[in-house]
């Protein structure tokens, strides 16, 4: 089991975007998604999210905005909570990159002390 600081972007606007220490294992990733876990990969980060475009799940407009601002075009609507992490060595998970956290702070106008 490996613990990392993740940038968590909930789909529900009433829930705050935050940085949280998470223990990463299969069950932790499955809690992110109501169905299959999907991954979008950026230059120095990746995000786990619900890969099934479930009509019942809440669209995650903040995660879409953050991913677009980080330089990745998103073709489909994202749903559910998004869990952003960094790339570590040997395909290990790493803490969410500080630059991605700063970008989220600017986009959502809130401090996210890591």
Backbone as a printed PyTorch tensor [residue, N CA C, xyz], in Angstrom:
tensor([[[  0.8500,  -1.1810,   0.0000],
         [  0.0000,   0.0000,   0.0000],
         [  0.8910,   1.2390,   0.0000]],

        [[  0.4850,   2.2350,  -0.7610],
         [  1.2780,   3.4400,  -0.9680],
         [  0.3860,   4.6500,  -0.6850]],

        [[  0.8720,   5.6320,   0.0610],
         [  0.0960,   6.8270,   0.3660],
         [  0.6380,   8.0110,  -0.4180]],

        [[ -0.2660,   8.7570,  -1.0420],
         [  0.0940,   9.9440,  -1.8200],
         [ -0.8670,  11.0790,  -1.4870]],

        [[ -0.4260,  12.2970,  -1.7750],
         [ -1.3100,  13.4590,  -1.6740],
         [ -1.9950,  13.6320,  -3.0190]],

        [[ -3.3010,  13.4900,  -3.0170],
         [ -4.0820,  13.5780,  -4.2500],
         [ -4.8750,  14.8800,  -4.2630]],

        [[ -5.0670,  15.4130,  -5.4410],
         [ -5.9670,  16.5350,  -5.6400],
         [ -7.3220,  15.9270,  -5.9570]],

        [[ -8.3050,  16.1680,  -5.1020],
         [ -9.6250,  15.5680,  -5.2380],
         [-10.6070,  16.6470,  -5.7200]],

        [[-11.2590,  16.3500,  -6.8500],
         [-12.2300,  17.2850,  -7.4200],
         [-13.5870,  16.5800,  -7.4670]],

        [[-14.4200,  16.8200,  -6.4450],
         [-15.7520,  16.1990,  -6.4400],
         [-16.6360,  16.7610,  -7.5470]],

        [[-17.5610,  15.9640,  -8.0130],
         [-18.4880,  16.4170,  -9.0460],
         [-19.4970,  17.4120,  -8.4840]],

        [[-19.9550,  17.1720,  -7.2940],
         [-20.9580,  18.0640,  -6.6930],
         [-20.3010,  19.3840,  -6.2980]],

        [[-20.8550,  20.4890,  -6.7870],
         [-20.2770,  21.8040,  -6.5350],
         [-20.3140,  22.1880,  -5.0640]],

        [[-21.2090,  21.6050,  -4.2970],
         [-21.2970,  21.9040,  -2.8690],
         [-20.1290,  21.2940,  -2.0880]],

        [[-19.4510,  20.3140,  -2.6730],
         [-18.3030,  19.6820,  -2.0200],
         [-17.0350,  20.3810,  -2.4820]],

        [[-16.1310,  20.6890,  -1.5420],
         [-14.9360,  21.4560,  -1.9100],
         [-13.8740,  20.6290,  -2.6280]],

        [[-13.1650,  21.2970,  -3.5270],
         [-11.9460,  20.7320,  -4.1040],
         [-10.9170,  20.7530,  -2.9790]],

        [[-10.1570,  19.6550,  -2.8270],
         [ -9.2080,  19.5970,  -1.7200],
         [ -8.0460,  18.6620,  -2.0300]],

        [[ -6.9940,  18.7990,  -1.2230],
         [ -5.8460,  17.9000,  -1.2970],
         [ -5.9640,  16.9570,  -0.1200]],

        [[ -5.7850,  15.6710,  -0.3850],
         [ -6.0200,  14.6560,   0.6430],
         [ -4.9920,  13.5380,   0.5040]],

        [[ -4.5090,  13.0460,   1.6330],
         [ -3.6430,  11.8680,   1.6260],
         [ -4.5200,  10.6490,   1.3750]],

        [[ -4.1630,   9.8630,   0.3760],
         [ -4.9400,   8.6650,   0.0480],
         [ -4.0120,   7.4560,  -0.0020]],

        [[ -4.5140,   6.3400,   0.5050],
         [ -3.8120,   5.0750,   0.3790],
         [ -4.2910,   4.4450,  -0.9150]],

        [[ -3.3550,   4.1410,  -1.7810],
         [ -3.7280,   3.6900,  -3.1170],
         [ -3.6740,   2.1810,  -3.2360]],

        [[ -4.8280,   1.6200,  -3.4410],
         [ -4.9650,   0.2100,  -3.7610],
         [ -6.1880,   0.0900,  -4.6620]],

        [[ -6.4800,  -1.0800,  -5.1350],
         [ -7.5870,  -1.2630,  -6.0730],
         [ -8.9110,  -0.8090,  -5.4750]],

        [[ -9.1580,  -1.1290,  -4.2160],
         [-10.4410,  -0.7480,  -3.6140],
         [-10.5620,   0.7650,  -3.4770]],

        [[ -9.4510,   1.4570,  -3.2160],
         [ -9.4920,   2.9180,  -3.1210],
         [ -9.8580,   3.5260,  -4.4690]],

        [[ -9.2990,   2.9900,  -5.5330],
         [ -9.6180,   3.5190,  -6.8640],
         [-11.0490,   3.1970,  -7.2590]],

        [[-11.5540,   2.0510,  -6.8560],
         [-12.9300,   1.6940,  -7.1890],
         [-13.9320,   2.5710,  -6.4490]],

        [[-13.5440,   3.1290,  -5.3060],
         [-14.4370,   4.0360,  -4.5890],
         [-14.6040,   5.3470,  -5.3400]],

        [[-13.6560,   5.6800,  -6.2310],
         [-13.7510,   6.8910,  -7.0300],
         [-14.8780,   6.7610,  -8.0490]],

        [[-15.0480,   5.5700,  -8.5710],
         [-15.9940,   5.3640,  -9.6680],
         [-17.1520,   4.4820,  -9.2390]],

        [[-18.3150,   4.7390,  -9.8270],
         [-19.4580,   3.8740,  -9.5780],
         [-19.3930,   2.6440, -10.4650]],

        [[-18.6010,   2.7340, -11.5190],
         [-18.4210,   1.6060, -12.4410],
         [-16.9450,   1.3450, -12.6290]],

        [[-16.5320,   1.2890, -13.8870],
         [-15.1260,   1.0630, -14.2100],
         [-14.3170,   2.3360, -13.9680]],

        [[-13.0780,   2.1550, -13.5360],
         [-12.1900,   3.2880, -13.3010],
         [-11.4930,   3.6390, -14.6040]],

        [[-11.5910,   4.9050, -14.9960],
         [-10.9160,   5.3860, -16.1910],
         [ -9.7300,   6.2480, -15.8140]],

        [[ -8.8330,   6.4540, -16.7530],
         [ -7.6410,   7.2600, -16.5150],
         [ -7.4370,   8.1980, -17.6950]],

        [[ -7.1290,   9.4580, -17.3910],
         [ -6.6820,  10.4220, -18.3910],
         [ -5.2760,  10.8080, -17.9680]],

        [[ -4.3460,  10.7980, -18.9190],
         [ -2.9430,  11.0350, -18.6000],
         [ -2.4660,  12.3510, -19.1970]],

        [[ -1.8480,  13.1710, -18.3460],
         [ -1.2180,  14.4160, -18.7710],
         [  0.2930,  14.2580, -18.7390]],

        [[  0.9920,  15.3470, -18.9020],
         [  2.4510,  15.3270, -18.9640],
         [  3.0810,  14.7920, -17.6760]],

        [[  2.6970,  15.3350, -16.5400],
         [  3.2800,  14.9110, -15.2620],
         [  2.2200,  14.5180, -14.2430]],

        [[  1.0230,  14.2410, -14.7230],
         [ -0.1010,  13.8860, -13.8520],
         [ -1.0090,  12.8970, -14.5750]],

        [[ -1.8840,  12.2960, -13.8040],
         [ -2.9700,  11.4880, -14.3530],
         [ -4.1440,  11.5970, -13.4000]],

        [[ -5.3260,  11.3140, -13.9180],
         [ -6.5310,  11.4360, -13.1070],
         [ -7.3400,  10.1610, -13.2400]],

        [[ -7.7970,   9.6660, -12.1030],
         [ -8.7090,   8.5190, -12.0680],
         [-10.1190,   9.0670, -11.9330]],

        [[-11.0390,   8.4710, -12.6970],
         [-12.4340,   8.9080, -12.6430],
         [-13.3300,   7.8010, -13.1420]],

        [[-14.6080,   8.0560, -13.0850],
         [-15.6070,   7.0870, -13.5260],
         [-15.6060,   7.0480, -15.0460]],

        [[-15.2900,   5.9000, -15.6390],
         [-15.2070,   5.8180, -17.0970],
         [-16.5460,   5.5360, -17.7550]],

        [[-17.5490,   5.2100, -16.9740],
         [-18.8700,   4.9500, -17.5440],
         [-19.6910,   6.2280, -17.4990]],

        [[-20.0520,   6.7420, -18.6500],
         [-20.8430,   7.9760, -18.7150],
         [-22.2530,   7.6800, -18.2350]],

        [[-22.4000,   7.6000, -16.9590],
         [-23.6630,   7.2450, -16.3300],
         [-24.5630,   8.4820, -16.2590]],

        [[-25.7400,   8.3880, -16.8260],
         [-26.6780,   9.5060, -16.8330],
         [-27.0720,   9.9400, -15.4210]],

        [[-26.9980,   9.0200, -14.4660],
         [-27.3920,   9.3250, -13.0900],
         [-26.2820,  10.0670, -12.3560]],

        [[-25.0180,   9.7680, -12.6850],
         [-23.8880,  10.3960, -12.0050],
         [-23.8230,  11.8840, -12.3470]],

        [[-23.3480,  12.6620, -11.4010],
         [-23.2280,  14.1040, -11.5760],
         [-22.0590,  14.4350, -12.5030]],

        [[-22.2770,  15.2580, -13.5220],
         [-21.1610,  15.6790, -14.3760],
         [-20.1340,  16.4480, -13.5510]],

        [[-18.8560,  16.2720, -13.8570],
         [-17.7970,  16.9500, -13.1080],
         [-17.2080,  18.0580, -13.9870]],

        [[-17.8690,  19.2130, -13.9540],
         [-17.4690,  20.3450, -14.7790],
         [-16.1440,  20.9470, -14.3280]],

        [[-15.8680,  20.9170, -13.0180],
         [-14.5930,  21.4610, -12.5250],
         [-13.4160,  20.6110, -12.9890]],

        [[-13.5530,  19.2850, -12.9330],
         [-12.4690,  18.4160, -13.4040],
         [-12.2400,  18.6260, -14.9000]],

        [[-13.3200,  18.7650, -15.6740],
         [-13.1770,  19.0220, -17.1070],
         [-12.4110,  20.3180, -17.3430]],

        [[-12.7610,  21.3710, -16.6120],
         [-12.0850,  22.6600, -16.7780],
         [-10.6040,  22.5490, -16.4180]],

        [[-10.2950,  21.8650, -15.3310],
         [ -8.9050,  21.7150, -14.9030],
         [ -8.1000,  20.9270, -15.9330]],

        [[ -8.6590,  19.8620, -16.4430],
         [ -7.9630,  19.0360, -17.4400],
         [ -7.7110,  19.8410, -18.7180]],

        [[ -8.7060,  20.6050, -19.1420],
         [ -8.5310,  21.4310, -20.3490],
         [ -7.4500,  22.4910, -20.1360]],

        [[ -7.4850,  23.1460, -18.9760],
         [ -6.4840,  24.1740, -18.6730],
         [ -5.0900,  23.5780, -18.5380]],

        [[ -5.0090,  22.3030, -18.1900],
         [ -3.7140,  21.6170, -18.0760],
         [ -3.2320,  21.1160, -19.4350]],

        [[ -4.0230,  21.3450, -20.4960],
         [ -3.5620,  21.0660, -21.8410],
         [ -4.0950,  19.8230, -22.5160]],

        [[ -5.0970,  19.1740, -21.9370],
         [ -5.6670,  17.9670, -22.5350],
         [ -7.1020,  18.2750, -22.9680]],

        [[ -7.4230,  17.9980, -24.2340],
         [ -8.7950,  18.1680, -24.7100],
         [ -9.6300,  16.9730, -24.2670]],

        [[-10.7830,  17.2540, -23.7200],
         [-11.7010,  16.2190, -23.2590],
         [-12.8700,  16.1760, -24.2250]],

        [[-13.1130,  15.0060, -24.8010],
         [-14.1740,  14.8400, -25.7960],
         [-15.5310,  14.5680, -25.1650]],

        [[-15.5430,  13.8390, -24.0350],
         [-16.7900,  13.4240, -23.4050],
         [-16.9820,  14.1220, -22.0690]],

        [[-18.2070,  14.1260, -21.5920],
         [-18.4970,  14.6690, -20.2730],
         [-17.9550,  13.7260, -19.2090]],

        [[-17.2700,  14.2830, -18.2260],
         [-16.7430,  13.4810, -17.1230],
         [-17.7770,  13.4290, -16.0130]],

        [[-17.7940,  12.3150, -15.2910],
         [-18.7660,  12.1290, -14.2130],
         [-18.0580,  11.6820, -12.9430]],

        [[-18.6550,  12.0080, -11.8180],
         [-18.1630,  11.5410, -10.5340],
         [-16.9110,  12.2700, -10.0750]],

        [[-16.3940,  11.8510,  -8.9300],
         [-15.2040,  12.4450,  -8.3280],
         [-13.9730,  12.1380,  -9.1720]],

        [[-13.0870,  13.1320,  -9.2920],
         [-11.8200,  12.9640, -10.0120],
         [-10.6860,  13.0030,  -8.9980]],

        [[ -9.7450,  12.0680,  -9.1350],
         [ -8.6150,  11.9370,  -8.2210],
         [ -7.3340,  12.1310,  -9.0250]],

        [[ -6.6890,  13.3060,  -8.8650],
         [ -5.4840,  13.6490,  -9.6120],
         [ -4.2430,  13.2620,  -8.8270]],

        [[ -3.3060,  12.5810,  -9.4990],
         [ -2.0390,  12.1660,  -8.9030],
         [ -0.9080,  12.4760,  -9.8750]],

        [[  0.3180,  12.3740,  -9.3860],
         [  1.4870,  12.5820, -10.2310],
         [  2.0720,  11.2630, -10.6860]],

        [[  3.0250,  11.3570, -11.6060],
         [  3.7470,  10.1830, -12.0920],
         [  4.9780,   9.9840, -11.2110]],

        [[  5.1700,   8.7860, -10.6980],
         [  6.3630,   8.4520,  -9.9430],
         [  7.2860,   7.5850, -10.7750]],

        [[  8.3470,   7.1490, -10.1640],
         [  9.2760,   6.2690, -10.8650],
         [  8.7130,   4.8500, -10.9100]],

        [[  9.1130,   4.0980, -11.9050],
         [  8.6910,   2.6980, -12.0630],
         [  7.1790,   2.5350, -12.0450]],

        [[  6.4690,   3.4460, -12.6920],
         [  5.0030,   3.4100, -12.7950],
         [  4.3070,   3.4860, -11.4400]],

        [[  4.9950,   3.9980, -10.4460],
         [  4.3950,   4.2090,  -9.1240],
         [  3.5810,   5.5000,  -9.1420]],

        [[  2.6080,   5.5670,  -8.2610],
         [  1.8510,   6.8000,  -8.0780],
         [  2.7310,   7.7840,  -7.3030]],

        [[  2.4760,   9.0790,  -7.4910],
         [  3.1990,  10.1200,  -6.7620],
         [  2.2000,  11.2030,  -6.3620]],

        [[  2.6510,  12.1110,  -5.5120],
         [  1.8050,  13.2330,  -5.1110],
         [  1.3740,  14.0330,  -6.3380]],

        [[  0.1910,  14.6130,  -6.2620],
         [ -0.2760,  15.4910,  -7.3380],
         [  0.7470,  16.6070,  -7.5160]],

        [[  1.1120,  16.9280,  -8.7450],
         [  2.1060,  17.9780,  -8.9710],
         [  1.6530,  19.3230,  -8.4150]],

        [[  2.5850,  20.0340,  -7.8170],
         [  2.2850,  21.3320,  -7.2140],
         [  1.7190,  22.3070,  -8.2570]],

        [[  2.2400,  22.2450,  -9.4950],
         [  1.7510,  23.1650, -10.5270],
         [  0.2780,  22.9120, -10.8510]],

        [[ -0.1620,  21.6560, -10.7750],
         [ -1.5660,  21.3280, -11.0170],
         [ -2.4340,  21.8360,  -9.8630]],

        [[ -1.9230,  21.7350,  -8.6570],
         [ -2.6460,  22.2610,  -7.4920],
         [ -2.7720,  23.7780,  -7.6000]],

        [[ -1.6870,  24.4630,  -8.0040],
         [ -1.7480,  25.9190,  -8.1760],
         [ -2.7480,  26.3090,  -9.2610]],

        [[ -2.7970,  25.5340, -10.3400],
         [ -3.7610,  25.7970, -11.4120],
         [ -5.1880,  25.6600, -10.8870]],

        [[ -5.4400,  24.6310, -10.0820],
         [ -6.7690,  24.4520,  -9.4790],
         [ -7.0930,  25.6230,  -8.5500]],

        [[ -6.1180,  26.0900,  -7.7830],
         [ -6.3380,  27.2420,  -6.9020],
         [ -6.7580,  28.4670,  -7.7090]],

        [[ -6.1080,  28.6870,  -8.8430],
         [ -6.4360,  29.8370,  -9.6900],
         [ -7.8160,  29.6830, -10.3370]],

        [[ -8.1010,  28.4960, -10.8580],
         [ -9.3820,  28.2700, -11.5340],
         [-10.5720,  28.3800, -10.6010]],

        [[-10.4240,  27.8220,  -9.4090],
         [-11.5550,  27.7330,  -8.4920],
         [-11.4880,  28.7770,  -7.3860]],

        [[-10.4930,  29.6620,  -7.4660],
         [-10.3360,  30.7860,  -6.5320],
         [-10.4180,  30.3520,  -5.0700]],

        [[ -9.5630,  29.3550,  -4.7230],
         [ -9.5100,  28.9040,  -3.3350],
         [ -8.1430,  28.3300,  -3.0210]],

        [[ -7.6950,  28.5060,  -1.7730],
         [ -6.3950,  27.9630,  -1.3750],
         [ -6.4890,  26.4580,  -1.1120]],

        [[ -5.5010,  25.7170,  -1.5940],
         [ -5.4610,  24.2630,  -1.4090],
         [ -4.1130,  23.8890,  -0.8070]],

        [[ -3.9110,  24.1980,   0.4280],
         [ -2.6290,  23.8830,   1.0800],
         [ -2.3600,  22.3990,   0.9610]],

        [[ -1.2070,  22.0690,   0.3910],
         [ -0.8380,  20.6530,   0.2060],
         [ -0.0600,  20.1380,   1.3910]]])
